[in-house]
Amino acid sequence: MLKSIKFTLWNDDSRNRVMANILSTLDNANASGKEIDVTISPHKRAKTSSQRNWFHKLCSIFGEEMGLTQGQVKDIAKAQIVGWRHVKVGGVDIIVPDGSSEDLSRLEYSEMIEALYRVAAESGVALPSPDHYRSGDG
């Protein structure tokens, strides 16, 4: 059984290899008579571990200032990007973020960090910049 295969076109060298692999995959599927789906989408650069670490640090700082848990702050920041939705749990209506930060691209994750800075500023909390924090002042 053919598993999902993902190819990324980085440059001209990779394009040639990828095109050869795609043609080979299509030929194999055609020869076996199997149906396959082919999806082509724009490349989404994955978020970096430094982005993720900085976001969690900011969530902790803001949470401490506001008396919220890191998870609560994370949900607030996520919802600024993905929105909110209502779910019923045991007959109780709960509002939760309408998506996961795991699905965000590098750019969307940066936007979520910026949204956290905005929410903090609107709440009267000044979050440190990464440069300020790295210099040992934070």
Phi, psi and chi 1 to 4 in degrees:
 res  aa     phi    psi   chi1   chi2   chi3   chi4
   1 MET       -  131.4  178.4  176.3  170.8      -
   2 LEU   -74.6  124.6  179.5   66.3      -      -
   3 LYS   -89.2  168.5  -67.5 -173.6  177.4 -173.7
   4 SER   -64.3  134.3  179.1      -      -      -
   5 ILE  -123.0  133.9  -58.6  172.3      -      -
   6 LYS  -121.1  129.0 -176.3  175.8 -177.8  177.9
   7 PHE  -118.4  141.8  -61.3  104.8      -      -
   8 THR  -121.2  128.0  -58.1      -      -      -
   9 LEU   -90.4  106.6  -57.5  175.9      -      -
  10 TRP   -93.3  -47.2  -66.0  101.7      -      -
  11 ASN  -152.0 -176.6   54.4   35.5      -      -
  12 ASP   -61.0  -38.4  -71.3  -21.5      -      -
  13 ASP   -63.4  -45.4  -69.8  -22.3      -      -
  14 SER   -69.4  -32.0   74.4      -      -      -
  15 ARG   -59.2  -43.5  -72.3  179.6 -158.6  -78.9
  16 ASN   -63.6  -44.7  -67.3  -26.8      -      -
  17 ARG   -65.3  -43.3  -75.4 -168.2  -53.6  -84.2
  18 VAL   -63.8  -45.3  166.3      -      -      -
  19 MET   -60.6  -40.3  -66.4  -55.2  -68.5      -
  20 ALA   -63.8  -42.2      -      -      -      -
  21 ASN   -66.1  -39.2  -75.3  -36.2      -      -
  22 ILE   -64.3  -46.3  -70.2  171.7      -      -
  23 LEU   -61.0  -41.2  -71.4  173.8      -      -
  24 SER   -63.3  -43.5  173.2      -      -      -
  25 THR   -62.2  -44.5  -58.7      -      -      -
  26 LEU   -64.9  -42.0  -68.0  173.9      -      -
  27 ASP   -61.0  -43.8  -76.0  -17.4      -      -
  28 ASN   -63.5  -42.6  -69.7  -20.6      -      -
  29 ALA   -65.6  -41.1      -      -      -      -
  30 ASN   -65.4  -43.1 -172.4   42.4      -      -
  31 ALA   -64.4  -33.4      -      -      -      -
  32 SER   -86.7   -7.6   67.2      -      -      -
  33 GLY    75.4   13.9      -      -      -      -
  34 LYS   -85.9  145.5  -66.9 -177.1  178.2  178.3
  35 GLU   -87.0  139.2  -65.7  179.4   -4.7      -
  36 ILE  -136.0  158.9   62.2  170.3      -      -
  37 ASP  -106.2  139.1  -66.8  -38.0      -      -
  38 VAL  -119.0  125.2  176.5      -      -      -
  39 THR  -123.5  130.4  -56.6      -      -      -
  40 ILE  -118.9  126.6  -62.0  175.8      -      -
  41 SER  -139.7  158.4   61.7      -      -      -
  42 PRO   -62.6  146.8  -15.8   25.4      -      -
  43 HIS   -73.0  133.9  178.0   65.1      -      -
  44 LYS  -108.7  117.6  -73.8  174.8   61.7  171.9
  45 ARG   -69.6  130.7  -67.4  179.6   70.5 -169.3
  46 ALA   -70.1  148.6      -      -      -      -
  47 LYS   -65.6  155.6   59.3 -167.6  152.9  -69.2
  48 THR   -95.1  160.5   65.2      -      -      -
  49 SER   -66.8  -31.8   59.8      -      -      -
  50 SER   -67.7  -36.4   61.7      -      -      -
  51 GLN   -61.2  -48.4  -90.2 -176.9  -48.3      -
  52 ARG   -61.1  -45.8 -173.6 -174.2  -52.9  -98.2
  53 ASN   -62.6  -43.6  -68.6  -19.3      -      -
  54 TRP   -65.2  -42.1 -176.7 -119.1      -      -
  55 PHE   -59.6  -46.3  174.9   65.5      -      -
  56 HIS   -65.2  -35.7  -71.2  138.1      -      -
  57 LYS   -63.8  -45.3 -177.9   65.4  178.4  171.9
  58 LEU   -62.8  -39.5  -67.8  174.5      -      -
  59 CYS   -61.0  -40.4  -72.6      -      -      -
  60 SER   -65.4  -45.4  -67.3      -      -      -
  61 ILE   -62.0  -49.6  -66.8  168.6      -      -
  62 PHE   -64.7  -41.1 -175.8   55.3      -      -
  63 GLY   -60.3  -43.5      -      -      -      -
  64 GLU   -61.3  -40.9  -72.8  173.8   16.2      -
  65 GLU   -67.0  -34.2  -70.8  -70.9  -35.9      -
  66 MET  -103.6   -2.2  -60.4  -60.0  -66.8      -
  67 GLY    73.3   32.4      -      -      -      -
  68 LEU  -116.2  156.9  -59.9  168.8      -      -
  69 THR   -79.0  162.4   66.5      -      -      -
  70 GLN   -59.2  -38.8 -177.8 -177.0   18.4      -
  71 GLY   -64.7  -39.3      -      -      -      -
  72 GLN   -64.3  -43.4  -70.0  168.5  -37.3      -
  73 VAL   -64.9  -41.7  172.6      -      -      -
  74 LYS   -59.6  -42.6 -172.4  175.3  176.3 -177.6
  75 ASP   -62.6  -41.4  -78.6  -10.0      -      -
  76 ILE   -61.7  -45.8  -67.9  166.7      -      -
  77 ALA   -66.3  -43.9      -      -      -      -
  78 LYS   -58.4  -44.4  -84.5 -166.9  -63.9 -168.9
  79 ALA   -64.6  -23.7      -      -      -      -
  80 GLN   -65.3  -26.2  -57.3  -55.3  -55.2      -
  81 ILE  -100.0  -45.8  -58.0  -58.3      -      -
  82 VAL   -98.9  -10.2  -59.4      -      -      -
  83 GLY    85.7 -179.6      -      -      -      -
  84 TRP  -113.3  158.1  -64.7   98.2      -      -
  85 ARG  -145.8  156.5   68.6 -176.8  167.3  102.9
  86 HIS   -96.9  135.1  -67.7  -96.7      -      -
  87 VAL  -130.2  149.9  -64.2      -      -      -
  88 LYS  -102.1  125.4  -71.0 -113.5 -173.9 -136.3
  89 VAL  -126.1  111.7  177.5      -      -      -
  90 GLY    58.4   35.8      -      -      -      -
  91 GLY    82.6   -1.6      -      -      -      -
  92 VAL  -101.9  131.0  176.8      -      -      -
  93 ASP   -82.3  121.0 -168.5   36.6      -      -
  94 ILE  -121.5  139.9  -60.6  174.8      -      -
  95 ILE  -100.4  126.3  -58.1  171.7      -      -
  96 VAL  -133.8  160.4  -62.8      -      -      -
  97 PRO   -59.5  143.4  -22.7   32.9      -      -
  98 ASP   -93.0   50.3 -169.1   21.1      -      -
  99 GLY   160.4  175.4      -      -      -      -
 100 SER  -113.3  143.1  169.7      -      -      -
 101 SER   -69.1  -18.2   58.8      -      -      -
 102 GLU   -64.5  -26.4  -65.8  -57.3  -47.0      -
 103 ASP   -87.3   -3.2  -61.5  -29.3      -      -
 104 LEU   -79.9  143.3  -60.9  178.9      -      -
 105 SER   -76.8  176.5   67.7      -      -      -
 106 ARG   -59.5  -44.3 -176.1 -178.8  -62.2 -172.9
 107 LEU   -65.2  -44.7  176.1   60.9      -      -
 108 GLU   -64.2  -36.1  -67.9  164.2  -30.8      -
 109 TYR   -66.1  -39.6 -149.3   82.6      -      -
 110 SER   -61.9  -40.3  -68.1      -      -      -
 111 GLU   -64.1  -35.1  -69.6  169.7   -4.1      -
 112 MET   -67.2  -39.2 -175.2  173.9   62.9      -
 113 ILE   -63.8  -44.3  -68.0  169.9      -      -
 114 GLU   -61.7  -38.3  -71.1  -59.6  -43.0      -
 115 ALA   -62.8  -37.8      -      -      -      -
 116 LEU   -64.8  -41.4  179.1   55.9      -      -
 117 TYR   -59.0  -42.3  -85.3  104.3      -      -
 118 ARG   -63.9  -47.5  -81.3 -167.6  -51.7  -84.2
 119 VAL   -61.1  -42.4  168.5      -      -      -
 120 ALA   -63.2  -46.4      -      -      -      -
 121 ALA   -61.2  -42.3      -      -      -      -
 122 GLU   -65.7  -20.7  -69.1  167.4    2.0      -
 123 SER   -95.6    2.1  -58.3      -      -      -
 124 GLY    83.2   17.6      -      -      -      -
 125 VAL  -110.9  125.1  176.2      -      -      -
 126 ALA   -95.0  112.1      -      -      -      -
 127 LEU   -86.9  145.7  -66.4  175.2      -      -
 128 PRO   -72.4  154.6   27.4  -33.6      -      -
 129 SER   -81.4  157.7   71.7      -      -      -
 130 PRO   -59.6  -38.6  -20.0   28.0      -      -
 131 ASP   -64.4  -43.6  -65.2  -27.8      -      -
 132 HIS   -62.4  -42.2  177.0   80.5      -      -
 133 TYR   -68.3  -41.1 -158.8   81.2      -      -
 134 ARG   -66.8  -27.9  -83.8 -167.4  -67.2  -98.1
 135 SER   -74.5   -5.5   70.4      -      -      -
 136 GLY    93.1    3.3      -      -      -      -
 137 ASP   -83.6  -10.7  -63.2  -27.2      -      -
 138 GLY  -106.0      -      -      -      -      -
